[in-house]
Amino acid sequence: MQSHIWGVSTWGRNRNTLETVSFTVCYSDREGFIHERLEREKRCGRVEKLGPNRSRFTAELYDSSEIIPWIRSFICRIVEISFTNREVEERFRNDLEEMYRLYQLDGEVT
């Protein structure tokens, strides 16, 4: 069970069902520390090096909403993100849209 817990919750919205979260980040040649940070800070899951400046984090969690604050810390580098829990994904995307609106930024969450 411990390998599927990010914070303290062992009961996601769907009870004992594991939820998958995955996001891909891109970074410059001078930011190799981003991949190292993913490896160092992950509490569970796995990190894959997809290319010289591209990495993917994937985890199966009981409650994927707990990982959102950590994911937000990579927000300017995220190029792809998905959650099997559609409510969590929609909330994350809505938060980004609201941020764009508040800061009057043009952008579309993909």
Number of C-alpha atoms within 10 A of each C-alpha: 7 12 12 20 22 22 15 10 14 18 14 17 16 11 10 12 14 21 20 18 23 18 19 20 22 22 17 11 9 8 11 14 12 19 21 12 10 19 16 11 9 16 16 17 18 14 20 14 13 12 9 12 16 19 20 21 21 19 24 21 28 27 27 25 22 17 17 14 10 13 15 13 10 15 11 10 16 19 14 13 19 17 20 14 18 11 12 19 18 13 13 21 16 13 13 17 16 13 12 15 12 9 8 9 11 8 10 9 13 9
